[in-house]
């Protein structure tokens, strides 16, 4: 070699197989099945690669699977809600006036009494919180956490829940006075107000706007789902009211499923 220097160690040493190692030989091997292996769809979803679909069938099918896996708790929470409602109503009922022969006089005195007004306010607020509790339970189901009784009441933004529910009620009431149809439209477009309040911790006004925006972009499938939910609850009432023990949880989970699909939130298998 010119210059008399010995070659560096390993210079020109043959590689096994006669070829130099390929670039990137230090990378780990591909996962089992190789790159590009098909993704397995979780059970219960009909879309490609297990994508949740915004259809009545998928929503109600998902809701049924979740309900039947935790039916005892859902039935129990409905009984608890009923007991709370009856207790609140009993507290603010003027039992001494019920036997009054002059029913019109009793009705008038109750309507304009301070105690009656407080009773109506408390009863309304309790109904708001019961609705929020059921939605909280449905969100737990969507998160993959089977809720116990305590999980239904795990929300802290009570003020936003009450204000949002009150505003939706006022808007819907005004709409119903205006030839009924505007009220139905408002009720439909504000359907997910409490989902946005509870799930995303939005304030009342923002949640109402979010519900309007999300639902208005998917009117077709959501209108079909809303009609199906109304129909199920009507059937529940016709079955001596006992059917509501199934239809109420089923429709709440289904509507919350649709909400999570639209906003791209978690939908646990």
C-alpha positions as CSV (number, residue, x, y, z in Angstrom):
1,X,0.0,0.0,0.0
2,X,1.5,3.4,-0.9
3,X,2.9,5.3,2.1
4,X,3.4,2.0,3.9
5,X,0.4,2.5,6.3
6,X,-1.4,-0.7,7.2
7,X,-5.0,-0.9,6.4
8,X,-7.4,0.0,9.2
9,X,-8.9,-3.0,11.1
10,X,-11.9,-4.5,9.3
11,X,-11.1,-2.6,6.1
12,X,-12.3,-4.6,3.2
13,X,-13.4,-7.5,5.4
14,X,-16.1,-9.4,3.7
15,X,-19.6,-9.2,5.1
16,X,-21.7,-12.3,5.8
17,X,-23.4,-13.2,2.5
18,X,-21.1,-10.9,0.6
19,X,-23.2,-7.8,1.0
20,X,-23.0,-4.9,3.4
21,X,-25.7,-4.6,6.0
22,X,-28.8,-2.8,4.6
23,X,-29.5,0.7,5.9
24,X,-31.8,0.8,8.9
25,X,-30.9,-2.7,10.0
26,X,-31.1,-1.6,13.6
27,X,-34.9,-1.1,13.4
28,X,-37.1,-3.6,15.2
29,X,-39.0,-6.1,13.0
30,X,-42.6,-5.4,12.0
31,X,-45.4,-6.5,14.3
32,X,-47.0,-9.9,14.0
33,X,-48.8,-10.1,10.7
34,X,-46.5,-7.5,9.1
35,X,-47.0,-3.9,8.3
36,X,-50.4,-3.2,6.7
37,X,-52.2,-6.0,8.4
38,X,-55.9,-5.4,8.6
39,X,-57.2,-3.8,11.8
40,X,-59.7,-5.9,13.7
41,X,-63.1,-4.3,14.2
42,X,-64.4,-4.3,17.7
43,X,-67.8,-6.1,18.1
44,X,-71.0,-4.0,17.7
45,X,-69.8,-1.6,15.0
46,X,-70.7,-1.9,11.4
47,X,-68.3,0.6,9.8
48,X,-64.9,0.0,8.3
49,X,-62.2,-0.7,10.8
50,X,-64.7,-0.7,13.6
51,X,-65.8,3.0,13.1
52,X,-68.9,3.8,15.1
53,X,-71.7,4.8,12.7
54,X,-74.4,7.5,13.1
55,X,-77.4,5.3,12.3
56,X,-80.5,4.4,14.3
57,X,-79.6,0.7,14.2
58,X,-76.0,1.2,15.5
59,X,-77.1,3.7,18.2
60,X,-79.9,1.5,19.6
61,X,-77.9,-1.7,19.2
62,X,-75.0,-0.1,21.1
63,X,-77.4,1.2,23.8
64,X,-79.1,-2.2,24.2
65,X,-75.8,-4.0,24.7
66,X,-74.7,-1.5,27.3
67,X,-78.1,-1.5,29.1
68,X,-78.5,-5.3,29.3
69,X,-74.9,-5.6,30.7
70,X,-75.9,-3.2,33.5
71,X,-79.7,-3.3,33.7
72,X,-79.9,-3.7,37.4
73,X,-78.1,-0.4,38.1
74,X,-80.1,1.5,35.4
75,X,-83.4,0.2,36.8
76,X,-82.3,1.0,40.3
77,X,-81.3,4.6,39.4
78,X,-84.7,5.2,37.8
79,X,-86.4,4.0,41.0
80,X,-84.1,6.3,43.1
81,X,-85.1,9.2,40.7
82,X,-88.8,8.4,41.2
83,X,-88.5,8.3,45.0
84,X,-86.6,11.6,45.0
85,X,-89.2,13.3,42.8
86,X,-92.1,11.9,45.0
87,X,-90.4,13.0,48.2
88,X,-89.8,16.6,46.9
89,X,-93.4,16.8,45.7
90,X,-94.7,15.6,49.0
91,X,-92.7,18.1,51.0
92,X,-94.2,21.0,49.1
93,X,-97.8,19.7,48.9
94,X,-100.3,21.5,51.2
95,X,-101.9,18.3,52.5
96,X,-104.3,20.3,54.7
97,X,-105.9,21.9,51.8
98,X,-106.5,18.8,49.7
99,X,-109.8,18.0,51.4
100,X,-111.1,21.5,50.9
101,X,-114.4,21.3,49.1
102,X,-113.7,24.5,47.2
103,X,-111.0,23.0,44.9
104,X,-110.8,26.2,42.8
105,X,-110.0,28.2,45.9
106,X,-107.3,25.7,46.9
107,X,-105.8,25.7,43.4
108,X,-105.7,29.5,43.4
109,X,-104.1,29.7,46.8
110,X,-101.5,27.1,46.0
111,X,-100.6,28.7,42.6
112,X,-99.9,32.1,44.2
113,X,-98.5,31.1,47.5
114,X,-94.8,31.6,48.2
115,X,-94.5,28.0,49.4
116,X,-96.1,26.7,46.2
117,X,-93.7,28.9,44.1
118,X,-90.7,27.5,46.0
119,X,-92.0,24.0,45.5
120,X,-92.2,24.4,41.8
121,X,-88.7,25.8,41.6
122,X,-87.2,23.0,43.7
123,X,-89.1,20.4,41.8
124,X,-87.9,21.8,38.5
125,X,-84.3,22.0,39.6
126,X,-84.5,18.4,40.9
127,X,-85.8,17.3,37.5
128,X,-82.8,19.0,35.8
129,X,-80.4,17.2,38.1
130,X,-82.0,13.9,37.5
131,X,-81.7,14.4,33.7
132,X,-78.0,15.3,34.2
133,X,-77.4,12.2,36.4
134,X,-78.8,9.9,33.7
135,X,-76.7,11.6,31.0
136,X,-73.6,11.2,33.3
137,X,-74.3,7.5,33.5
138,X,-74.6,7.2,29.8
139,X,-71.3,9.1,29.3
140,X,-69.7,6.6,31.7
141,X,-71.0,3.7,29.5
142,X,-69.5,5.4,26.4
143,X,-66.2,5.7,28.3
144,X,-66.2,2.0,29.0
145,X,-66.8,2.4,32.7
146,X,-69.9,0.5,33.8
147,X,-71.5,3.0,36.2
148,X,-72.5,2.2,39.8
149,X,-75.1,4.3,41.6
150,X,-72.6,6.9,42.8
151,X,-71.2,7.4,39.3
152,X,-74.4,9.0,38.1
153,X,-73.9,12.0,40.3
154,X,-70.3,12.7,39.5
155,X,-70.6,16.1,38.0
156,X,-69.6,19.4,39.6
157,X,-70.9,22.1,37.2
158,X,-74.4,22.2,38.8
159,X,-74.9,25.9,38.1
160,X,-74.3,25.4,34.3
161,X,-76.6,22.4,34.3
162,X,-79.4,24.4,35.9
163,X,-79.0,27.5,33.8
164,X,-78.7,25.5,30.6
165,X,-81.8,23.5,31.3
166,X,-83.7,26.6,32.3
167,X,-82.8,28.4,29.1
168,X,-83.6,25.4,26.9
169,X,-87.0,25.1,28.7
170,X,-87.8,28.8,28.2
171,X,-86.8,28.7,24.5
172,X,-88.8,25.5,23.9
173,X,-91.8,26.9,25.7
174,X,-91.8,30.1,23.7
175,X,-91.4,28.1,20.5
176,X,-94.4,25.9,21.5
177,X,-96.5,28.9,22.0
178,X,-95.6,30.0,18.5
179,X,-97.6,27.4,16.7
180,X,-95.9,24.4,18.3
181,X,-93.5,23.5,15.5
182,X,-90.8,26.1,16.4
183,X,-90.8,24.6,19.9
184,X,-90.2,21.1,18.5
185,X,-87.4,22.4,16.3
186,X,-85.7,24.1,19.3
187,X,-86.1,21.0,21.5
188,X,-84.5,18.9,18.8
189,X,-81.6,21.3,18.2
190,X,-80.8,21.7,21.9
191,X,-81.0,17.9,22.5
192,X,-77.3,17.6,23.4
193,X,-77.0,20.7,25.6
194,X,-76.4,18.8,28.8
195,X,-74.0,16.5,27.1
196,X,-71.8,19.4,26.2
197,X,-72.1,20.9,29.7
198,X,-71.3,17.7,31.5
199,X,-68.9,16.0,29.1
200,X,-67.0,19.1,27.9
201,X,-67.6,21.4,30.9
202,X,-69.0,24.1,28.7
203,X,-71.1,27.0,30.1
204,X,-74.8,27.2,29.4
205,X,-74.7,29.5,26.4
206,X,-71.7,27.8,24.7
207,X,-73.4,24.4,25.2
208,X,-76.6,25.5,23.6
209,X,-74.6,26.9,20.6
210,X,-72.6,23.7,20.4
211,X,-75.7,21.5,20.4
212,X,-77.3,23.7,17.7
213,X,-74.1,23.5,15.6
214,X,-73.5,19.7,15.9
215,X,-77.1,18.6,15.4
216,X,-77.8,21.0,12.5
217,X,-75.0,19.4,10.5
218,X,-76.5,15.9,10.9
219,X,-80.2,16.5,10.8
220,X,-81.2,13.5,8.7
221,X,-79.9,10.6,10.8
222,X,-80.5,12.4,14.1
223,X,-84.1,13.2,13.3
224,X,-84.7,9.5,12.6
225,X,-83.0,8.6,15.9
226,X,-85.1,11.2,17.8
227,X,-88.3,9.8,16.3
228,X,-87.2,6.3,17.2
229,X,-86.5,7.4,20.8
230,X,-89.9,9.2,21.1
231,X,-91.6,6.0,19.8
232,X,-89.8,3.8,22.2
233,X,-90.8,5.9,25.2
234,X,-94.4,6.0,24.0
235,X,-94.4,2.2,23.9
236,X,-92.8,2.3,27.4
237,X,-95.7,4.4,28.7
238,X,-98.3,2.1,27.0
239,X,-96.8,-0.9,28.7
240,X,-98.2,0.3,32.1
241,X,-95.2,2.6,32.4
242,X,-93.0,-0.4,33.2
243,X,-91.6,-0.2,29.7
244,X,-89.9,3.1,30.7
245,X,-87.5,1.1,32.8
246,X,-86.0,-0.1,29.5
247,X,-86.9,2.7,27.1
248,X,-85.5,5.6,29.2
249,X,-82.0,4.2,29.7
250,X,-82.0,2.9,26.1
251,X,-82.8,6.2,24.5
252,X,-80.5,8.2,26.7
253,X,-77.5,5.9,26.0
254,X,-78.4,5.9,22.2
255,X,-78.6,9.7,22.1
256,X,-75.3,10.0,24.0
257,X,-73.7,7.5,21.6
258,X,-74.8,9.7,18.7
259,X,-73.4,12.8,20.4
260,X,-70.0,11.1,20.9
261,X,-69.9,9.9,17.3
262,X,-70.6,13.4,15.9
263,X,-68.0,15.1,18.1
264,X,-65.5,12.4,17.7
265,X,-65.4,11.4,21.3
266,X,-64.7,8.1,22.9
267,X,-67.1,5.2,22.1
268,X,-65.9,2.2,24.0
269,X,-66.7,-1.2,22.5
